[in-house]
Amino acid sequence: MISVVVPTLGRPSLAVLLDALAAQVDELPDPEILLVDDRGDTAGELAVPGALSAYAKVLTGPGAGPAAARNLGRRAARSPWIVFLDDDVVPAADWARRLVADLAVGDRVGGVQGRVEVPLPADRRPTDWERGTAGLAVGAWITADMAYRRAALAEVAGFDERFPRAYREDAELAHRVRRAGWNLVRGQRSVTHPVRPEDRWVSLRVQRGNADDALLRRLYGPTWREDLDLPPGRRPRHVAVTAAGAVAVVAAALSRTTTGTPRRVLGAVAAAGAAGWAAGTAEFAGARIAPGPRTADEVTTMLLTSALIPPLAVTHWLRGWWRARGERPGAAG
């Protein structure tokens, strides 16, 4: 028996996922499909294909994010294996057959990750947002397609609901599962994760994830990235660029209230800070523009957001650090 848990916000992509599951559900042993409608008070009826109607159940989530929605599905699941799928992936035609083979593993394997493929444009270089989505293809233990033994999830109390976004909650769970003595492996099944359309400001909105990074730092200490198999980030550079800009602004303001040597010194400090801010911002923008399509719209977006991201990232980090004071490792959900 296999349970498939899909947290959803009712996006159109859900219909594509359900159609793909319906086409191969008969290849799953005694399947159970649990759809967690996480729209909170706005939850409505979800359309389930007829081929899935005998296996599917719709649960109303708390509207508290994917970690809480997956925990609801986990608690309702009856199978020894629980497969988590995001509502915007498309399982390959042989996904069910390969899933059954993936789960034929040793008793101490607590989780098996599927392969995630992100289609990118063939006729141009990918945008910054497209490259960010493509990172899912090399991510470790992401719940776009991740199967866990119910016993392993129960031992660590499931997802930590202190992580409210679709960000880091899966890596944090995997870390606790491995610390509990379970092994995690990669399987052969695959899903496609299309790049969803977004506006030019999406890179600013995703900076809210820095608050979750701050929580991880509180929980697991300075080696949290290595411990959770996460790539290095740019936060130290963002801090340096933000500090340089702040020094420039403060020194320039103070210089207007003084005369003589102090004014000259403050002016020099302001100029140095401004130069540091400009150099850091230019390096960041260049690193994002170089691998992209370099269209006028993309270059403009990268220039604008590269100036705004460092202070925004630092602000979210500090907010998360303050909110996470006193937090301790362990699931809270």
VENQUI-V590048 format. One record per pair of residues at least 4 apart in sequence whose C-alpha atoms are under 7 Angstrom apart, sorted by the first residue. I is the first residue (numbers start at 1). J is the second residue. D is the distance in Angstrom with one decimal. If there is no record, write none. Layout:
{{I/J/D} {I/J/D}}
This chain:
{{1/29/5.1} {1/30/4.7} {1/31/5.8} {1/79/5.3} {1/80/6.9} {2/29/6.5} {2/30/6.6} {2/31/5.1} {2/32/6.2} {2/79/5.2} {2/80/6.9} {2/81/5.4} {2/82/6.2} {3/31/5.9} {3/32/4.5} {3/33/5.9} {3/77/6.1} {3/79/5.5} {3/81/6.3} {3/82/4.8} {3/83/6.1} {4/32/6.1} {4/33/4.8} {4/34/6.0} {4/82/5.8} {4/83/4.6} {4/84/6.0} {5/33/6.2} {5/34/4.8} {5/35/6.0} {5/70/6.9} {5/73/5.8} {5/82/6.9} {5/83/6.0} {5/84/4.9} {5/85/6.3} {6/34/6.2} {6/35/4.9} {6/36/6.1} {6/84/6.0} {6/85/5.2} {6/86/5.9} {6/87/6.1} {7/35/5.9} {7/36/4.5} {7/37/6.2} {7/38/6.5} {7/66/6.3} {7/69/5.8} {7/70/6.2} {7/86/6.6} {7/87/6.6} {8/36/6.0} {8/37/5.2} {8/38/5.8} {8/87/5.5} {9/37/6.1} {9/38/5.5} {9/39/5.4} {10/14/6.6} {10/37/7.0} {13/17/6.5} {13/87/6.4} {13/88/5.0} {14/18/6.2} {14/87/5.0} {14/88/6.1} {15/19/6.1} {16/20/6.3} {16/90/6.7} {17/21/6.3} {17/87/6.6} {17/88/6.9} {17/89/6.2} {17/90/5.1} {17/91/6.9} {18/22/6.0} {18/49/6.9} {19/23/6.3} {19/49/6.6} {20/90/6.6} {20/91/6.2} {21/25/5.6} {22/49/6.8} {22/51/5.4} {22/52/5.5} {24/96/6.3} {27/96/6.0} {27/97/6.1} {28/96/6.0} {31/55/6.3} {32/55/5.1} {32/56/6.2} {33/55/5.7} {33/56/4.4} {33/57/6.2} {34/56/5.8} {34/57/5.1} {34/58/6.0} {34/73/6.3} {35/57/6.2} {35/58/4.7} {35/59/6.0} {36/58/5.9} {36/59/4.7} {36/60/5.7} {36/61/5.6} {36/69/6.1} {36/73/6.6} {37/43/6.3} {37/58/6.9} {37/59/6.0} {37/60/5.0} {37/61/5.4} {38/60/6.4} {38/61/4.4} {38/62/6.1} {38/63/4.6} {38/69/6.4} {39/43/4.8} {39/63/5.2} {40/61/6.2} {40/62/5.4} {40/63/4.1} {48/52/6.5} {48/53/6.2} {49/53/6.4} {52/56/5.7} {61/69/5.5} {64/68/6.0} {64/164/6.4} {65/69/6.3} {65/164/4.9} {65/165/5.7} {66/70/5.9} {66/164/7.0} {66/165/6.6} {66/166/6.0} {67/71/6.2} {67/159/5.4} {67/160/6.5} {67/161/5.4} {67/163/6.8} {67/164/6.7} {67/169/6.5} {68/72/6.3} {68/161/5.4} {68/333/6.9} {69/73/6.4} {70/74/6.0} {71/75/6.1} {71/158/6.2} {71/159/6.2} {72/76/6.4} {73/77/6.1} {80/149/5.8} {80/150/5.2} {81/147/6.7} {81/148/5.8} {81/149/4.5} {81/150/5.6} {82/147/5.5} {82/148/5.4} {82/149/6.2} {82/150/6.2} {83/145/7.0} {83/146/5.7} {83/147/4.0} {83/148/6.3} {84/143/5.8} {84/144/6.9} {84/145/5.6} {84/146/5.3} {84/147/6.0} {85/143/6.2} {85/144/5.1} {85/145/4.7} {85/146/6.9} {86/143/6.9} {86/144/4.7} {86/145/6.9} {88/193/6.5} {89/144/7.0} {89/191/6.1} {89/192/5.5} {89/193/4.6} {89/194/7.0} {90/191/5.3} {90/192/5.0} {90/193/6.5} {91/95/5.7} {91/190/6.3} {91/191/4.2} {91/192/6.3} {92/190/5.9} {92/191/5.4} {94/98/6.2} {95/99/5.9} {95/189/5.2} {95/190/6.2} {96/100/6.4} {97/101/6.6} {98/102/6.0} {98/188/6.4} {98/189/5.0} {99/103/6.3} {99/189/5.7} {100/104/6.8} {102/112/6.9} {102/187/5.2} {102/188/6.6} {105/109/6.4} {108/182/5.4} {108/183/6.1} {109/182/5.7} {109/183/4.5} {109/184/5.8} {110/148/5.6} {110/149/5.2} {110/152/5.6} {110/182/5.1} {110/183/5.6} {110/184/5.9} {111/147/5.4} {111/148/4.2} {111/149/6.2} {111/183/6.9} {111/184/4.8} {111/185/6.4} {112/146/6.1} {112/147/5.2} {112/148/6.6} {112/184/5.9} {112/185/5.0} {112/186/5.3} {112/187/5.8} {113/141/5.9} {113/145/6.2} {113/146/4.5} {113/147/6.2} {113/185/6.4} {113/186/4.7} {113/187/5.7} {114/145/5.3} {114/146/6.0} {114/186/6.2} {114/187/5.3} {114/188/6.3} {114/189/5.3} {114/190/5.4} {115/188/6.5} {115/189/6.1} {115/190/4.4} {115/191/6.4} {116/136/6.7} {116/137/4.9} {116/190/5.7} {116/191/5.2} {116/192/5.8} {116/193/6.6} {117/137/5.5} {117/191/6.2} {117/192/4.7} {117/193/6.0} {118/134/5.3} {118/137/6.4} {118/192/5.8} {118/193/5.0} {118/194/5.8} {119/194/6.1} {120/126/6.5} {121/125/7.0} {121/126/6.4} {124/293/6.2} {125/291/7.0} {125/292/5.3} {125/293/4.7} {126/130/5.6} {126/131/6.0} {126/292/5.5} {126/293/6.2} {127/131/6.1} {127/292/5.1} {127/293/6.2} {128/132/6.2} {128/288/6.5} {128/292/6.4} {129/133/6.3} {130/134/6.1} {130/195/6.2} {131/135/6.5} {133/195/6.4} {135/139/6.3} {140/229/6.7} {141/146/6.6} {141/170/6.6} {141/171/6.1} {141/174/6.4} {142/146/6.4} {142/170/5.6} {142/171/6.6} {143/170/6.0} {148/152/6.9} {148/153/6.9} {149/153/6.5} {150/154/6.1} {151/155/6.2} {152/156/6.7} {152/177/6.5} {153/157/5.9} {153/158/4.8} {154/158/6.1} {156/176/6.6} {156/177/6.5} {156/331/7.0} {157/331/6.0} {158/331/6.7} {159/169/6.7} {159/173/5.7} {159/331/6.3} {159/333/6.8} {160/169/6.7} {160/331/4.3} {160/332/5.0} {160/333/5.5} {161/332/5.6} {161/333/4.9} {162/332/6.3} {163/169/5.7} {163/212/6.4} {167/209/6.5} {168/172/6.0} {169/173/6.3} {170/174/6.2} {171/175/6.3} {171/228/6.0} {172/176/6.6} {172/228/6.6} {173/177/6.2} {174/178/6.2} {175/179/6.2} {175/228/5.6} {176/180/6.2} {177/181/6.9} {177/182/5.9} {178/182/4.9} {178/183/5.9} {198/202/6.3} {200/301/6.1} {201/205/6.8} {202/206/6.4} {203/207/6.8} {204/305/6.8} {204/309/6.1} {207/312/6.7} {207/313/5.3} {207/316/7.0} {208/316/5.7} {209/213/6.5} {210/214/6.3} {210/313/6.1} {210/316/5.5} {210/317/4.8} {211/215/6.5} {211/316/5.1} {211/317/4.7} {211/319/6.3} {211/320/3.9} {211/321/6.8} {212/216/6.3} {212/320/6.4} {213/217/6.2} {214/218/6.3} {214/317/5.6} {214/320/5.3} {214/321/5.0} {215/219/6.2} {215/320/6.2} {215/321/6.3} {215/324/5.4} {216/220/5.9} {216/224/6.6} {217/221/5.0} {217/222/6.2} {217/224/6.1} {218/324/6.6} {218/327/6.9} {219/327/6.6} {219/328/5.5} {219/329/5.0} {220/224/5.3} {223/227/6.1} {224/228/6.0} {225/229/6.0} {225/230/4.8} {225/231/6.7} {225/232/6.9} {226/230/6.1} {234/238/6.2} {235/239/6.1} {236/240/6.3} {237/241/6.1} {238/242/6.0} {238/310/4.4} {238/311/7.0} {238/314/6.9} {239/243/6.0} {239/310/6.8} {239/314/6.3} {240/244/6.1} {241/245/6.3} {241/276/6.8} {241/277/5.0} {241/280/5.6} {241/310/6.8} {242/246/6.1} {242/310/6.0} {242/311/5.3} {243/247/6.1} {244/248/6.2} {244/273/4.5} {244/274/6.6} {244/276/5.7} {244/277/5.2} {245/249/6.3} {245/273/5.8} {245/274/5.9} {245/277/5.2} {246/250/6.1} {247/251/5.8} {247/270/6.5} {247/273/5.6} {248/252/6.0} {248/269/6.8} {248/270/4.0} {248/271/6.5} {248/273/4.5} {248/274/5.2} {249/253/6.2} {249/270/6.8} {250/254/6.2} {251/255/6.0} {251/266/5.3} {251/267/6.8} {251/269/6.3} {251/270/5.0} {252/256/6.8} {252/266/6.7} {252/267/6.2} {252/270/5.3} {254/258/7.0} {255/263/4.8} {255/266/5.4} {255/267/6.2} {258/262/6.4} {258/263/5.3} {259/263/5.0} {260/264/6.5} {261/265/6.1} {262/266/6.1} {263/267/6.0} {264/268/6.2} {265/269/6.2} {266/270/6.1} {267/271/6.1} {268/272/6.1} {269/273/6.1} {270/274/6.1} {271/275/6.1} {272/276/6.2} {273/277/6.1} {274/278/6.0} {275/279/6.0} {276/280/6.1} {277/281/6.0} {278/282/6.0} {279/283/6.2} {280/284/6.2} {281/285/6.1} {281/306/6.2} {281/307/5.8} {282/286/6.0} {283/287/6.1} {284/288/6.5} {284/306/6.2} {285/289/6.0} {285/302/5.8} {285/303/5.7} {285/306/5.4} {286/290/5.8} {288/292/7.0} {288/302/6.7} {289/294/6.2} {289/299/6.2} {289/302/6.6} {294/298/6.0} {294/299/5.7} {295/299/6.0} {296/300/6.1} {297/301/6.2} {298/302/6.1} {299/303/6.2} {300/304/6.2} {301/305/6.0} {302/306/5.7} {303/307/6.6} {304/308/6.7} {305/309/5.8} {308/312/6.3} {309/313/5.8} {310/314/6.2} {311/315/6.0} {312/316/6.2} {313/317/6.1} {314/318/6.2} {315/319/6.2} {316/320/6.1} {317/321/6.0} {318/322/6.1} {319/323/6.2} {320/324/6.0} {321/325/6.4}}
